[in-house]
Amino acid sequence: MPSSSQHKLTRKELKQPDEFESLLDNIGSFVLDNLRQVLVSLGVVAVVGAIAIGIYYYEAHRDAVAGEQFYTALDQLKSKNYKDAEAGFSKLADQEPGRQLGKLARFYLANAYLEDNKLPQARDTFAQFITEDHDPLYMNLALTNLGVIYERMGDYKKAASAYGQAASVPGPEQMRAEISVARVLVKVGDKQSAIAAYRSFLAAHPYAQQRQDVQESLAELGATDTASTASGNAAALTKPSSFTAAPH
């Protein structure tokens, strides 16, 4: 039986690495060659992460400081310590104009001026506040208060304009602003527009608590019968006979 010939490895072949070892060597060479770049990249990521964390905690700290300043000034306002309240809100509004509490500080600063009977300062501060982007609730309050200021200052046309804008913005003072429009129209001598405004209020709010006051105002303007008919028709169209209005 013929013997099978066996291949004998030469010295050169014994020294030659296999494919797996070559792959490991290539990876090792690549890592060594690019180690500096890898370390730099990791360093950049670490620095960016540290900056992001630092900014987060810095902003959180500023939020906490702003909150403390805001509520301290608010307590001063509630205590009728207007001078300190004005100083606190003014500082916060100037230091943090882009922060939400800084924007609200301007609203409360205007209220502090109004409570302190500093009408020109209150007027200017509310006027500045409403030029910014705010929640409708605060806009409704600010515009109504601006109308109050103009009315106290005797500028009834501007008061009617401010009240009219407040009446168009949903909020807690919306109905009050509607009635105020009619009231200042009487003061400027525009009786017919005032009557129309009062009638519009009765038609839009047939169950409002202010209904009796509005009807009395119409009576003073000589429009009693028309007002009663208009409000009665509105009630008949919208209120079933067995319905009891909920208290407001």
Summary of the structure (lengths in Angstrom):
residues: 248
radius of gyration: 37.5
end to end distance: 116.6
largest distance: 138.4
contacts: 684
relative contact order: 0.05
helix: 76%
strand: 0%
